[in-house]
């Protein structure tokens, strides 16, 4: 498997830009489909891959058997284990798929390093992605400190739909749908609070949801409530 994946580098010409080279690397990478709760990697053990999330969410937790504390939840367009490209250390976090029907592409760290050697400007892109991770973590801390529990729930759902979903007319639709428990873990709120907020939003005609889809029907009102 690793040999097949590392062979990709022979298909990437040296004349294209760092961004194009990076995109091509992951575009040609193996696509993996996961069910909810499947482990990508554990702590204190070197992991040879970087993942690009295509659909759904991946949860990062501080310990292998501790899923009640989520440090970060990379979604579509975000990378997982990217820091290992530089430091080569064992992951300090465990990663598992938070949502059903999670789709990722994976590239070996060895292959990424080869890509960066051929095009050193790719280092800047890696730095930008790691900076985005730090900013996402800072935003999460800010939300916990400044927003009320209902505001955290609404703000997170708003960001999740806008980043993961698509516009359909005047509405926004996202799939997969987060469970009430998952929303609670991501926003540090109780499951009952999540249920109350979601029911209030649905009764007000702002959102609609089923087991398969979550829809924002009134984006302006949702933004106003997000704080």
C-alpha positions as CSV (number, residue, x, y, z in Angstrom):
1,X,0.0,0.0,0.0
2,X,2.7,2.5,0.9
3,X,4.7,1.7,-2.2
4,X,1.7,2.4,-4.4
5,X,1.1,5.7,-2.7
6,X,4.7,6.9,-2.7
7,X,4.9,6.1,-6.4
8,X,2.6,9.1,-7.0
9,X,5.6,11.5,-6.9
10,X,6.9,10.3,-10.3
11,X,3.7,11.6,-11.9
12,X,4.1,15.2,-10.6
13,X,6.3,17.5,-12.9
14,X,8.8,19.8,-11.3
15,X,7.7,22.8,-13.4
16,X,4.3,23.5,-11.7
17,X,3.8,25.8,-8.8
18,X,4.0,24.8,-5.1
19,X,0.2,25.1,-4.8
20,X,-0.5,23.1,-7.9
21,X,2.0,20.4,-6.8
22,X,0.4,20.1,-3.4
23,X,-3.1,20.0,-4.8
24,X,-2.1,17.3,-7.4
25,X,-0.5,15.3,-4.6
26,X,-3.8,15.0,-2.7
27,X,-6.0,14.8,-5.8
28,X,-4.2,11.6,-6.8
29,X,-4.2,10.2,-3.3
30,X,-6.2,7.3,-2.1
31,X,-9.7,8.2,-0.9
32,X,-10.9,6.5,2.2
33,X,-14.5,6.2,3.5
34,X,-15.2,5.8,7.2
35,X,-18.2,5.2,9.4
36,X,-18.7,7.2,12.5
37,X,-16.3,6.5,15.4
38,X,-13.5,4.8,13.4
39,X,-9.9,5.5,14.5
40,X,-7.4,7.1,12.2
41,X,-4.5,7.1,14.6
42,X,-3.7,7.0,18.3
43,X,-1.3,8.9,20.6
44,X,2.3,8.1,21.3
45,X,2.8,6.1,18.2
46,X,4.3,7.5,15.0
47,X,1.8,7.7,12.2
48,X,3.0,7.8,8.5
49,X,0.1,9.7,6.9
50,X,-1.4,13.1,6.6
51,X,-5.1,13.3,5.9
52,X,-7.2,15.9,3.9
53,X,-10.8,15.8,5.0
54,X,-13.2,15.7,2.0
55,X,-16.5,15.3,3.8
56,X,-17.6,15.1,7.4
57,X,-15.5,15.8,10.6
58,X,-12.6,14.2,12.3
59,X,-12.3,14.6,16.1
60,X,-8.9,15.1,17.8
61,X,-8.8,14.1,21.5
62,X,-6.0,14.2,24.0
63,X,-6.1,10.5,24.9
64,X,-7.0,7.3,23.0
65,X,-9.9,6.3,25.2
66,X,-11.2,9.8,26.0
67,X,-13.8,10.9,23.5
68,X,-15.7,13.4,25.8
69,X,-13.1,16.1,25.2
70,X,-12.6,17.3,21.7
71,X,-9.6,19.5,21.1
72,X,-10.4,20.2,17.4
73,X,-12.7,18.9,14.7
74,X,-11.1,19.4,11.2
75,X,-13.7,19.4,8.4
76,X,-13.8,19.7,4.7
77,X,-10.6,21.3,3.4
78,X,-8.7,20.8,6.6
79,X,-5.6,18.6,7.3
80,X,-5.0,16.1,10.0
81,X,-1.5,15.3,11.4
82,X,0.1,17.9,9.1
83,X,2.5,19.0,11.9
84,X,4.3,15.6,11.6
85,X,5.7,16.7,8.3
86,X,8.0,19.0,10.1
87,X,8.7,17.6,13.5
88,X,8.4,13.9,12.9
89,X,7.2,13.3,16.4
90,X,4.6,11.0,17.6
91,X,1.0,12.5,17.6
92,X,0.0,14.1,20.8
93,X,-3.6,13.6,19.9
94,X,-5.8,10.7,18.9
95,X,-8.0,11.0,15.8
96,X,-11.3,9.4,15.0
97,X,-14.1,10.1,12.6
98,X,-16.8,12.1,14.3
99,X,-19.5,11.8,11.6
100,X,-20.9,9.0,9.5
101,X,-19.9,8.9,5.9
102,X,-16.6,10.7,6.6
103,X,-14.3,10.8,3.5
104,X,-10.6,11.6,3.6
105,X,-7.6,11.5,1.3
106,X,-4.3,10.4,2.7
107,X,-0.7,10.9,1.6
108,X,2.3,9.5,3.3
109,X,4.6,11.9,5.2
110,X,7.5,10.6,3.2
111,X,5.8,11.5,-0.1
112,X,5.0,15.0,1.2
113,X,8.6,15.6,2.2
114,X,9.7,14.6,-1.3
115,X,7.2,17.1,-2.7
116,X,8.6,19.8,-0.5
117,X,12.2,19.0,-1.5
118,X,11.3,19.4,-5.1
119,X,9.4,22.6,-4.5
120,X,10.5,24.4,-1.3
121,X,7.8,27.1,-1.7
122,X,5.4,24.4,-0.5
123,X,6.8,25.0,3.0
124,X,4.9,28.3,3.0
125,X,1.6,26.5,2.2
126,X,2.2,24.1,5.1
127,X,2.9,27.0,7.4
128,X,-0.4,28.7,6.3
129,X,-2.4,25.5,7.0
130,X,-0.8,25.1,10.4
131,X,-1.5,28.7,11.2
132,X,-5.2,28.2,10.2
133,X,-5.3,25.3,12.7
134,X,-4.0,27.6,15.4
135,X,-6.6,30.3,14.5
136,X,-9.4,27.7,14.6
137,X,-8.3,26.6,18.1
138,X,-8.2,30.3,19.3
139,X,-11.7,30.8,17.9
140,X,-12.9,27.8,19.8
141,X,-11.4,29.1,23.0
142,X,-13.0,32.5,22.4
143,X,-16.4,31.0,21.8
144,X,-16.2,29.1,25.0
145,X,-15.2,32.2,27.0
146,X,-17.5,34.8,25.5
147,X,-20.6,33.1,24.1
148,X,-23.5,31.6,26.1
149,X,-24.4,27.9,25.6
150,X,-27.2,28.6,23.1
151,X,-25.0,31.1,21.2
152,X,-22.2,28.5,21.0
153,X,-24.5,25.9,19.5
154,X,-26.0,28.3,17.0
155,X,-22.6,29.8,16.0
156,X,-21.1,26.3,15.6
157,X,-24.0,25.1,13.4
158,X,-23.8,28.2,11.3
159,X,-20.1,27.7,10.6
160,X,-20.5,24.0,10.0
161,X,-23.2,24.5,7.4
162,X,-21.4,27.3,5.6
163,X,-18.1,25.4,5.5
164,X,-19.4,21.9,4.9
165,X,-22.7,22.5,3.1
166,X,-24.0,24.1,-0.1
167,X,-26.5,26.7,-1.1
168,X,-29.7,25.5,-2.6
169,X,-31.7,28.5,-3.6
170,X,-32.0,30.7,-0.5
171,X,-31.3,27.8,1.8
172,X,-28.1,26.1,3.0
173,X,-28.0,22.3,3.2
174,X,-25.4,20.1,4.9
175,X,-24.7,16.4,5.1
176,X,-23.8,14.4,7.2
177,X,-25.9,15.6,10.1
178,X,-24.4,15.9,13.5
179,X,-26.1,14.1,16.4
180,X,-27.2,16.1,19.4
181,X,-24.5,14.4,21.5
182,X,-21.8,15.4,18.9
183,X,-23.0,19.0,18.9
184,X,-22.8,19.0,22.7
185,X,-19.2,17.7,22.7
186,X,-18.2,20.2,20.0
187,X,-19.7,23.2,21.9
188,X,-19.2,22.0,25.5
189,X,-22.9,22.0,26.2
190,X,-25.3,19.5,27.5
191,X,-27.4,17.3,25.2
192,X,-30.6,18.6,26.6
193,X,-29.5,22.2,25.9
194,X,-28.8,21.2,22.3
195,X,-32.2,19.6,21.9
196,X,-33.9,22.7,23.3
197,X,-32.0,25.1,21.0
198,X,-32.6,23.0,17.9
199,X,-36.3,22.7,18.6
200,X,-36.6,26.4,19.2
201,X,-34.8,27.1,15.9
202,X,-37.0,24.7,14.0
203,X,-40.2,26.0,15.6
204,X,-39.2,29.6,14.5
205,X,-38.7,28.4,10.9
206,X,-35.0,29.2,11.0
207,X,-33.8,25.6,10.5
208,X,-35.1,22.2,9.5
209,X,-33.4,18.9,10.1
210,X,-33.9,15.2,9.6
211,X,-31.6,12.2,10.1
212,X,-30.1,12.9,6.7
213,X,-30.0,16.6,6.2
214,X,-29.6,19.9,8.2
215,X,-31.0,23.0,6.5
216,X,-30.7,26.6,7.4
217,X,-33.8,28.3,6.0
218,X,-33.2,31.8,7.2
219,X,-29.5,32.6,7.1
220,X,-29.8,36.2,8.3
221,X,-31.8,35.3,11.4
222,X,-29.3,32.5,12.1
223,X,-26.4,34.9,11.9
224,X,-28.1,37.4,14.2
225,X,-28.6,34.7,16.9
226,X,-25.1,33.4,16.6
227,X,-23.7,36.4,18.5
